[in-house]
Amino acid sequence: SLGLEDFLLSPFFFFMSFLLYCASLCPHFPIPLVLRLHHSFPSLVSSVSSSSLCLCQVCPGSETAASLWCFLPSSPALLGSSGGPFPRGCGELLGLPGLQLRSPPAQDYGLLQLEEGASVHNFRAVLCTMLLLCYHTFLSFVLGTGNVNIEEAEKLLQPYLKRYPKGAIFLFFAGRIEAIKGHIDTAIQRFEECCEAQQHWKQFHHMCYWELMWCFTYKCQWKMAYFYADLLSKENSWSKATYIYMKAAYLSMFAEGDYKPFGDDEIELFRAVPGLKLKIAGKSLPTEKFAIRKSRRYQNPNPTPLPVPALEMMYIWNGYAVIGKQHQLTQGMLEILLQAQDTLEKAAANEFLVDDLCVVKLLQGLCLKHLGRAMEAEDNFQFIYASEKKIKYDHYLIPNALLEISLLCLEQGRTEEALKNLEMAKQNYKNYSMESRTHFRIQAAMLQARANTEDGSSTDMSSTNVSRVL
């Protein structure tokens, strides 16, 4: 029989953890969770439950489908509008074809049930813990305002990390926690240990490569970041367009005269991005759409270069909340952005100039905010809002600038002003890049603002509030 320790080091467990990791990146990732596997996995993958909260169903029509349901408790809080356990509508999990997710409305209840499941001493506890770690280290961070319950994540992880110090999944989450805390060197060490811990499932290595790529981005070590983007582009097929875009982005950050590995040219790589577009169930990945839109300017024979493409993509993944915990990293990033601004101000007028300057202003504002220079940060965000009618392509900048202004207002106790700006960002702008992700962040900030109005406090956004958003 397979012991628990053997199972935790097995490829199947890596597969399960990868599912949870991917689910954490989906804008509609639910707690509790139902997985419906239609194409890639025609037979039963697993039935996982904690208080019957996490359900897995095989493809409809399967001979065993009728006997594989684990039903939720009959709590009124979990019933959808039709009286069934789930509300109408579902979100697709990007990256895994045919995987659909549905969630009941009571997310707080789901979190409590998963926490209860994680506290017991059986196999369910492991999987409930994995879900909660994904929730605290990915979902709350990427789709929230950057303030996550990292203490709870550490508390969940430590017993398993102590018992299984070479367990790849636990080393991975340890690295993720260290990255969120701003301990980038420790995070890199953890991810490298994770890669060394198992060789059976290369896709799990790819998860680490993705994290390592961002860790070296935070440190402005473009060659190392490029190295991991290159590995992903060659070994992983989740989003070739995104990986090639990141390779080109890092090459464009190299200093003039730096040796470019493998003879790659950023212009040719940018031009290749649109042709790598991937559709899943007829829809494209939001990150790919963003990369393709940004790459279009390179189709011109004499393209105007993107100013700081790697740092712009870092914002999409909320990376400034990571470097904001390290003064030195934030200051170094700010200096790069100031140089980019100086270059743009000296450049000849072109159709992208205002958009590019506003991109740099947004990222500068984030650095200034984390350096405690709130007034200067707000001036940068206000510059973007004032330039609304001049922006031609990067329309996502305006609602995100209003979001960042609102977060500054919340920190300063200007709650009514924050709510006004958030409502403007939510209602007045549609059909821009990464709209769903921005809306989740707006909603998280609105919950924080309304909580401040109700109790007169100015507490940080918590993971529990993020769960209400979802």
ZAZA-117273 format. One line per field, with one value per residue (C-alpha): residue number from 1; residue in one letter; x, y, z. Coordinates in Angstrom, 1 decimal, padded with zeros to 4 digits. Each point is the difference from the previous one (the first is absolute). Example, Ala and Ser with C-alpha at 12.3 -4.5 7.8 and 13.67 -1.06 7.14 Angstrom:
! ZAZA-117273
zaza (1, 2) .
drense (a, s) .
u (012.3, 001.4) .
v (-004.5, 003.4) .
w (007.8, -000.7) .
//
This chain:
! ZAZA-117273
zaza (1, 2, 3, 4, 5, 6, 7, 8, 9, 10, 11, 12, 13, 14, 15, 16, 17, 18, 19, 20, 21, 22, 23, 24, 25, 26, 27, 28, 29, 30, 31, 32, 33, 34, 35, 36, 37, 38, 39, 40, 41, 42, 43, 44, 45, 46, 47, 48, 49, 50, 51, 52, 53, 54, 55, 56, 57, 58, 59, 60, 61, 62, 63, 64, 65, 66, 67, 68, 69, 70, 71, 72, 73, 74, 75, 76, 77, 78, 79, 80, 81, 82, 83, 84, 85, 86, 87, 88, 89, 90, 91, 92, 93, 94, 95, 96, 97, 98, 99, 100, 101, 102, 103, 104, 105, 106, 107, 108, 109, 110, 111, 112, 113, 114, 115, 116, 117, 118, 119, 120, 121, 122, 123, 124, 125, 126, 127, 128, 129, 130, 131, 132, 133, 134, 135, 136, 137, 138, 139, 140, 141, 142, 143, 144, 145, 146, 147, 148, 149, 150, 151, 152, 153, 154, 155, 156, 157, 158, 159, 160, 161, 162, 163, 164, 165, 166, 167, 168, 169, 170, 171, 172, 173, 174, 175, 176, 177, 178, 179, 180, 181, 182, 183, 184, 185, 186, 187, 188, 189, 190, 191, 192, 193, 194, 195, 196, 197, 198, 199, 200, 201, 202, 203, 204, 205, 206, 207, 208, 209, 210, 211, 212, 213, 214, 215, 216, 217, 218, 219, 220, 221, 222, 223, 224, 225, 226, 227, 228, 229, 230, 231, 232, 233, 234, 235, 236, 237, 238, 239, 240, 241, 242, 243, 244, 245, 246, 247, 248, 249, 250, 251, 252, 253, 254, 255, 256, 257, 258, 259, 260, 261, 262, 263, 264, 265, 266, 267, 268, 269, 270, 271, 272, 273, 274, 275, 276, 277, 278, 279, 280, 281, 282, 283, 284, 285, 286, 287, 288, 289, 290, 291, 292, 293, 294, 295, 296, 297, 298, 299, 300, 301, 302, 303, 304, 305, 306, 307, 308, 309, 310, 311, 312, 313, 314, 315, 316, 317, 318, 319, 320, 321, 322, 323, 324, 325, 326, 327, 328, 329, 330, 331, 332, 333, 334, 335, 336, 337, 338, 339, 340, 341, 342, 343, 344, 345, 346, 347, 348, 349, 350, 351, 352, 353, 354, 355, 356, 357, 358, 359, 360, 361, 362, 363, 364, 365, 366, 367, 368, 369, 370, 371, 372, 373, 374, 375, 376, 377, 378, 379, 380, 381, 382, 383, 384, 385, 386, 387, 388, 389, 390, 391, 392, 393, 394, 395, 396, 397, 398, 399, 400, 401, 402, 403, 404, 405, 406, 407, 408, 409, 410, 411, 412, 413, 414, 415, 416, 417, 418, 419, 420, 421, 422, 423, 424, 425, 426, 427, 428, 429, 430, 431, 432, 433, 434, 435, 436, 437, 438, 439, 440, 441, 442, 443, 444, 445, 446, 447, 448, 449, 450, 451, 452, 453, 454, 455, 456, 457, 458, 459, 460, 461, 462, 463, 464, 465, 466, 467, 468, 469, 470) .
drense (s, l, g, l, e, d, f, l, l, s, p, f, f, f, f, m, s, f, l, l, y, c, a, s, l, c, p, h, f, p, i, p, l, v, l, r, l, h, h, s, f, p, s, l, v, s, s, v, s, s, s, s, l, c, l, c, q, v, c, p, g, s, e, t, a, a, s, l, w, c, f, l, p, s, s, p, a, l, l, g, s, s, g, g, p, f, p, r, g, c, g, e, l, l, g, l, p, g, l, q, l, r, s, p, p, a, q, d, y, g, l, l, q, l, e, e, g, a, s, v, h, n, f, r, a, v, l, c, t, m, l, l, l, c, y, h, t, f, l, s, f, v, l, g, t, g, n, v, n, i, e, e, a, e, k, l, l, q, p, y, l, k, r, y, p, k, g, a, i, f, l, f, f, a, g, r, i, e, a, i, k, g, h, i, d, t, a, i, q, r, f, e, e, c, c, e, a, q, q, h, w, k, q, f, h, h, m, c, y, w, e, l, m, w, c, f, t, y, k, c, q, w, k, m, a, y, f, y, a, d, l, l, s, k, e, n, s, w, s, k, a, t, y, i, y, m, k, a, a, y, l, s, m, f, a, e, g, d, y, k, p, f, g, d, d, e, i, e, l, f, r, a, v, p, g, l, k, l, k, i, a, g, k, s, l, p, t, e, k, f, a, i, r, k, s, r, r, y, q, n, p, n, p, t, p, l, p, v, p, a, l, e, m, m, y, i, w, n, g, y, a, v, i, g, k, q, h, q, l, t, q, g, m, l, e, i, l, l, q, a, q, d, t, l, e, k, a, a, a, n, e, f, l, v, d, d, l, c, v, v, k, l, l, q, g, l, c, l, k, h, l, g, r, a, m, e, a, e, d, n, f, q, f, i, y, a, s, e, k, k, i, k, y, d, h, y, l, i, p, n, a, l, l, e, i, s, l, l, c, l, e, q, g, r, t, e, e, a, l, k, n, l, e, m, a, k, q, n, y, k, n, y, s, m, e, s, r, t, h, f, r, i, q, a, a, m, l, q, a, r, a, n, t, e, d, g, s, s, t, d, m, s, s, t, n, v, s, r, v, l) .
u (000.0, 001.1, 000.9, -000.8, 003.6, 000.3, -003.2, 001.1, 003.1, -001.9, -000.7, -003.8, 000.3, 002.0, -002.8, -002.6, 002.1, 000.4, -003.8, -000.3, 002.7, -001.7, -003.3, 001.4, 000.8, -003.6, -002.2, -002.9, 001.9, -002.6, 000.1, -001.6, 001.1, -001.6, 002.2, -001.6, 002.5, -001.4, 002.8, 003.4, -001.0, -003.0, 000.2, 000.0, 003.0, -000.8, -002.7, 001.2, -002.1, 000.1, -003.5, -001.1, 001.2, 002.4, -001.6, 001.3, -002.2, 000.9, -001.3, -003.8, -001.1, 002.7, -001.3, 001.3, -001.2, -003.1, 001.9, 002.8, -001.7, 000.7, -002.7, 000.4, -001.7, -003.6, 000.8, -002.3, 003.2, 001.2, -003.2, 000.0, -003.0, -001.4, 000.0, 002.9, 003.4, 001.5, -001.0, -000.3, 003.1, 003.5, 003.5, 002.5, 003.3, 002.5, 002.7, -001.8, -002.4, -003.5, 000.4, -002.9, -000.4, -003.1, -000.3, -002.8, -000.5, 001.1, 003.8, 000.6, -001.8, 002.2, 003.1, -001.1, -000.8, 003.4, 001.7, -001.9, 001.0, 003.6, 000.0, -000.9, 002.6, -000.8, 000.6, -002.6, 002.0, 002.8, -002.2, -001.9, 003.3, 001.1, -003.1, 000.4, 003.7, -001.0, -002.6, 002.3, 003.1, -001.5, -003.7, -000.1, 003.3, -000.5, -003.7, 000.0, 001.8, 003.2, -000.7, -000.3, -000.2, 003.5, 000.2, -002.9, 001.8, 003.2, -002.0, -001.6, 003.2, 002.5, -001.2, 000.3, 003.3, 001.4, -001.3, 000.9, 003.0, 000.6, -003.6, 000.0, -003.5, 000.8, 003.3, -001.9, -002.5, 002.9, 001.6, -003.2, -000.4, 003.5, -000.5, -003.2, 001.9, 002.7, 002.7, 001.0, 003.3, -001.6, -002.9, 002.5, 001.7, -003.3, -001.1, 003.4, -000.3, -003.5, 001.4, 002.7, -002.5, -001.7, 000.8, -003.2, -002.2, 001.6, -003.1, 000.4, 003.5, -001.7, -002.0, 003.3, 001.5, -002.9, 000.5, 003.8, -000.5, -001.9, 002.4, 002.9, -002.2, -000.5, 003.8, 000.4, 002.2, -001.3, 002.3, -001.1, -003.7, 000.5, 001.6, -003.1, -002.4, 002.0, -000.2, -003.8, -000.3, 001.8, -001.4, -003.5, -003.0, -002.5, 000.6, 002.8, -001.1, 000.5, 003.4, 001.3, -001.3, 001.8, 003.2, -000.2, -000.9, 003.1, 002.2, -001.3, 001.1, 003.6, 002.5, 001.4, 002.9, -001.1, 000.5, -003.4, -000.2, -000.7, 000.1, -003.6, -001.3, -002.8, -001.6, -000.4, -001.2, -002.7, -001.1, -000.4, -002.4, -003.3, 000.6, 000.2, -003.4, -001.7, -003.8, -001.6, -003.7, 000.0, 001.5, 003.4, 002.0, -000.2, 003.8, 000.4, -002.4, 002.0, 003.3, -001.4, -001.4, 003.3, 002.0, -002.1, 002.2, 002.9, -001.7, 001.1, 003.3, 001.4, -001.7, -000.2, 001.4, -002.0, 001.6, 000.0, -002.0, 001.3, -000.9, -003.4, -000.8, 001.2, -002.8, -002.5, 001.1, 000.1, 003.8, 000.3, -001.6, 003.0, 002.8, -001.8, 001.2, 003.6, 001.2, 003.1, -001.9, -002.7, 002.6, 001.8, -003.2, -000.8, 003.4, -000.6, -003.5, 001.5, 002.5, -002.8, -002.0, 003.0, 000.5, -003.7, 000.1, 002.9, -001.5, -001.7, -003.7, -001.8, -003.4, 001.1, 001.7, -002.8, -000.9, 003.6, 000.5, -003.2, 001.2, 003.3, -002.0, -002.2, 003.0, 001.9, -003.1, 000.0, 003.7, -000.5, -002.9, 002.0, 002.8, -002.3, -000.2, -003.8, -000.5, 002.4, -001.6, -003.4, 001.3, 001.1, -003.3, -001.9, 002.2, -001.4, -003.6, 000.6, 001.4, -003.1, -001.0, 003.6, 000.5, -000.5, 000.7, 000.6, -003.4, 000.5, 002.2, -002.9, -002.1, 003.2, 001.2, -003.3, 000.3, 003.5, -001.2, -002.8, 002.4, 002.1, -003.2, -000.9, 003.5, -000.6, -003.5, -001.7, -002.6, -002.7, 002.4, 001.3, -003.5, -000.8, 003.1, -000.6, -003.5, 001.3, 002.6, -002.7, -002.8, 001.7, 002.5, -000.7, 001.8, 003.6, 002.9, -000.2, -003.4, -001.1, 003.1, -000.4, -003.6, 000.9, 002.5, -002.5, -002.6, 002.5, 000.9, -003.7, -000.6, 002.8, -001.3, -003.5, 001.3, 001.9, -003.2, -001.9, 002.4, 002.0, 003.3, 002.6, 001.0, 001.8, -001.7, -000.1, -000.3, -003.4, -001.2, 001.4, -002.0, -003.2, 001.1, 000.2) .
v (000.0, 003.6, 001.8, 003.7, 001.1, -001.9, 001.5, 003.5, -000.5, -001.7, 001.4, -000.3, 002.3, 002.5, -000.2, 000.8, 002.9, 001.3, -000.1, 002.1, 002.4, 000.6, 000.4, 002.7, 002.1, -000.3, 003.2, -002.3, -002.4, -001.1, -001.2, -002.6, -001.5, -002.2, -001.3, -001.3, -001.7, -000.3, -000.8, -000.7, -002.3, -002.2, -002.2, 000.8, 002.0, 000.3, 000.6, 002.4, 001.4, 001.7, 000.1, -000.8, 003.4, -000.9, -002.0, -001.7, -001.3, -002.0, 000.8, -000.1, -003.3, -002.0, -003.3, 000.9, 003.6, -000.6, -001.6, 002.5, 003.1, 001.1, 002.5, 003.1, 000.5, 001.2, 003.4, 002.8, 002.1, -002.4, -000.1, 001.9, 001.9, -003.3, -001.7, -002.2, 000.0, 002.4, 003.3, 000.4, 000.8, -001.4, 001.1, -001.9, -000.9, 001.5, -002.4, -003.3, -000.7, -001.1, 000.9, 001.9, 001.6, 000.8, 001.6, 000.5, 003.6, -000.6, 000.3, 000.7, -003.2, -001.9, 001.4, -001.0, -003.5, -000.4, 001.2, -002.5, -002.7, 001.0, -000.3, -003.7, -002.7, -002.0, 000.1, 002.7, 002.4, -000.1, 001.0, 002.6, 001.5, 000.1, 001.9, 002.5, 000.5, 000.7, 002.4, 001.9, 000.1, 000.4, 000.8, 002.7, 001.5, 000.1, 001.0, 002.1, 003.2, -001.9, -000.3, -003.7, -002.1, -001.2, -001.0, -002.5, -001.4, -000.5, -001.6, -002.5, -000.8, -000.4, -003.4, -001.6, 001.7, -001.3, -003.5, -000.1, 002.3, -001.3, 000.0, 002.0, 001.5, 001.3, 001.4, 001.7, 001.7, 000.9, 001.8, 001.8, 001.1, 001.4, 001.8, 001.7, 001.0, 001.7, -002.6, -000.5, -001.8, -002.5, -000.5, -000.8, -002.5, -001.7, -000.2, -001.5, -002.5, -000.8, -000.8, -002.3, -001.8, -002.0, -000.8, -002.0, 002.9, 002.7, 002.1, 000.6, 001.4, 002.4, 001.5, 000.6, 001.5, 002.5, 001.1, 000.1, 002.2, 002.6, -000.2, 001.0, 002.7, 001.4, 000.1, 001.6, -002.9, -000.1, -002.8, -002.4, 000.9, -000.5, -003.4, -001.3, 001.6, -001.8, -003.3, 000.4, 000.9, -003.2, -002.4, 001.1, 000.5, 001.8, 003.4, 000.3, 003.5, 001.1, -001.7, 001.5, 003.4, -000.2, -001.1, 003.0, 002.2, -001.0, 000.4, 003.6, 000.7, -001.0, 002.9, 001.1, -002.2, -002.9, -003.4, -001.5, -003.8, -002.4, 002.8, 001.0, 003.4, 001.6, 001.5, -003.3, -001.6, 002.7, -000.5, -003.7, 000.4, 000.5, -003.2, -002.0, 000.8, -002.9, -000.5, -002.2, -000.8, 002.9, 002.6, 001.4, 000.4, 003.5, 000.2, -001.0, 002.6, 002.6, -001.2, 000.0, 003.5, 001.3, -001.7, 001.4, 003.1, -002.2, -001.0, 003.4, -000.1, 002.7, -000.8, 002.3, -002.1, -000.7, 001.9, -002.5, -003.1, -002.3, 002.4, 000.6, -003.7, -000.1, 002.4, -002.4, -002.7, 002.4, -000.2, 003.5, -001.2, -002.4, 002.5, 002.6, -002.0, 000.6, 003.6, -000.8, -001.9, 002.7, 002.8, -001.9, -000.5, 003.7, 001.0, -002.1, 001.6, 003.5, -000.8, -001.3, 003.2, 002.1, -001.9, 000.4, 003.8, 000.4, -002.2, 001.4, 000.2, -003.2, -001.7, -002.1, 002.8, 000.9, -003.7, -000.9, 003.0, -000.9, -003.6, 001.2, 002.5, -002.8, -002.2, 003.0, 000.8, -003.5, 000.2, 003.4, -001.3, -002.8, 002.4, 002.0, 002.9, 000.0, 003.6, -000.6, -003.4, 001.6, 002.7, -002.8, -001.7, 003.3, 000.7, -003.2, 000.9, 003.5, -001.6, -002.2, 001.6, -000.1, -003.7, -002.0, -003.6, -000.8, 000.8, -002.3, 002.7, 002.3, -002.4, -001.3, 003.5, 000.7, -003.2, 000.9, 003.5, -001.6, -002.3, 003.1, 001.7, -003.0, 000.0, 003.7, -000.4, 001.7, -002.7, 002.0, 001.2, -003.6, -001.4, 002.7, -000.8, -003.7, 000.4, 002.0, -002.6, -002.8, 001.7, 002.3, -002.3, -003.2, -002.3, 000.7, -002.4, -002.2, 001.5, -003.0, 000.1, 003.8, -000.4, -002.6, 002.5, 002.8, -002.1, -001.0, 003.7, 000.9, -002.6, 001.4, 003.6, -001.0, -001.9, 003.2, 002.0, -002.4, -000.3, 003.2, -001.9, -000.1, -003.7, -001.7, -002.2, -003.6, -003.3, -000.4, 003.1, -001.3, -003.1, 002.1, 001.5, -003.5) .
w (000.0, -000.7, 003.2, 000.5, -000.3, -003.3, -001.2, 000.8, -002.2, -002.8, -003.5, 000.7, 003.0, -002.2, -002.5, 002.7, 001.3, -003.6, -000.3, 003.1, -001.1, -003.4, 001.7, 002.2, -003.2, -001.2, 000.5, 001.0, 002.3, 002.6, 003.6, 000.3, -003.3, -002.7, -002.8, -003.2, -002.3, -003.5, -002.5, 001.5, 002.8, -001.1, 003.0, 003.7, 001.2, 003.6, 002.5, 002.6, 002.8, 003.4, 001.5, -003.5, -001.3, -002.8, -002.7, -003.1, -002.8, -003.1, -003.4, -000.3, -001.5, 001.8, 001.3, 003.5, 000.0, 002.0, 002.8, 000.3, 001.3, 003.5, 000.9, 002.0, 003.4, -000.3, 001.4, -001.3, -000.4, -002.7, -002.2, -003.3, -001.4, -001.5, 003.4, -001.0, 001.6, -002.7, -001.5, -003.7, -002.0, 000.2, -000.9, -002.2, 001.5, -002.5, -001.0, 000.4, -002.8, 001.0, 003.7, 001.4, 003.4, 002.0, 003.4, 002.6, 001.2, 003.6, -000.4, 003.7, 000.9, -002.5, 001.5, 003.5, -001.2, -001.7, 003.1, 002.0, -002.4, 000.2, 003.8, 000.1, -000.1, -003.2, -003.7, -000.6, 002.1, -002.6, -002.9, 002.0, 001.0, -003.7, -000.9, 002.8, -000.9, -003.6, 001.2, 002.3, -002.1, -003.5, -000.2, 002.7, -001.2, -003.7, 000.0, 003.2, 001.1, 001.0, 003.7, 000.8, 003.1, -000.3, 003.7, -000.5, -003.0, 002.0, 002.8, -002.4, -001.8, 002.9, 001.3, -003.4, -000.9, 003.3, -000.7, -003.7, -000.4, -003.5, -001.1, -003.2, 000.4, 003.5, -001.2, -002.8, 002.4, 002.3, -002.9, -000.8, 003.6, 000.1, -003.3, 001.3, 003.2, -002.2, 000.8, -003.6, 000.5, 002.4, -002.4, -002.8, 002.2, 000.8, -003.6, -001.0, 002.8, -001.3, -003.5, 001.5, 002.2, -002.8, -003.6, -001.0, -001.1, -002.0, -000.1, 003.7, -000.7, -002.4, 002.9, 001.7, -003.1, -000.2, 003.6, -000.5, -003.1, 002.1, 002.9, -002.3, -001.5, 003.5, 000.3, -003.5, -001.0, -003.6, -001.3, 002.7, -000.5, -003.8, 000.7, 001.7, -002.5, -002.7, 001.8, 000.3, -003.7, -001.0, 002.5, 000.9, -002.3, 002.3, -001.7, -002.5, -000.9, 003.6, 000.4, -003.3, 001.0, 003.3, -001.8, -002.3, 003.0, 001.9, -003.1, -000.3, 003.6, -000.8, 000.1, -003.4, -000.9, 002.2, -001.6, -001.0, 000.6, -002.9, -002.5, 000.7, -001.1, 002.0, -003.0, -001.8, 003.2, 000.5, -003.6, 000.6, 003.0, -001.9, -002.0, 003.2, 001.2, 001.7, 000.4, 002.6, -000.6, -002.5, 002.4, 000.4, 003.2, 001.4, 000.5, -003.7, -001.1, 001.9, -001.5, -003.5, 000.3, 001.3, -002.8, -002.8, -000.4, -001.0, -003.2, -001.3, -002.0, 002.3, 003.3, 003.0, 002.9, 003.2, 002.8, 002.9, -001.1, 002.7, 002.7, -001.5, 000.0, 003.6, 000.9, -001.5, 002.4, 003.0, 000.2, 001.5, 003.2, 000.3, -000.7, 002.2, 003.0, -000.9, -000.1, -002.1, -002.7, -000.2, -000.3, -002.7, -001.9, 000.3, -001.4, -003.1, -000.5, 000.4, -002.7, -002.2, 000.6, -000.9, -003.3, -000.9, 000.7, -002.3, -002.8, -003.1, 000.1, -001.1, 000.3, 003.1, 001.9, 002.4, 000.6, 000.8, 002.3, 001.9, 000.4, 001.5, 002.2, 001.4, 000.9, 001.5, 002.1, 001.4, 000.9, 001.6, 002.0, 001.5, 000.8, 002.1, -002.5, -000.3, -001.3, -002.9, -000.7, -000.2, -002.4, -002.3, 000.1, -000.5, -003.1, -001.6, 000.8, -001.4, -003.2, -000.6, -003.3, -001.4, 000.7, -003.3, 000.8, 003.7, 001.3, 003.0, 001.5, 001.0, 002.2, 001.5, 000.8, 001.7, 001.9, 001.2, 001.0, 002.0, 001.8, 001.0, 001.2, 002.1, 001.6, 000.9, 001.3, -003.0, -000.3, -001.8, -002.6, -000.4, -000.6, -002.5, -002.1, 000.3, -001.3, -002.9, -000.8, 000.1, -001.9, -002.6, -001.7, -002.0, -002.4, 001.0, 000.6, 003.1, 000.8, 002.2, 002.1, 000.5, 001.0, 002.7, 001.4, -000.1, 001.7, 002.7, 000.6, 000.2, 002.6, 002.0, -000.4, 001.1, 003.0, 001.0, -000.4, 002.2, 002.9, -000.4, -000.3, -002.8, 000.2, -002.8, -002.5, 001.3, -001.7, 001.5, -001.9, -003.2, 000.5, 000.0, -003.3, -001.5) .
//
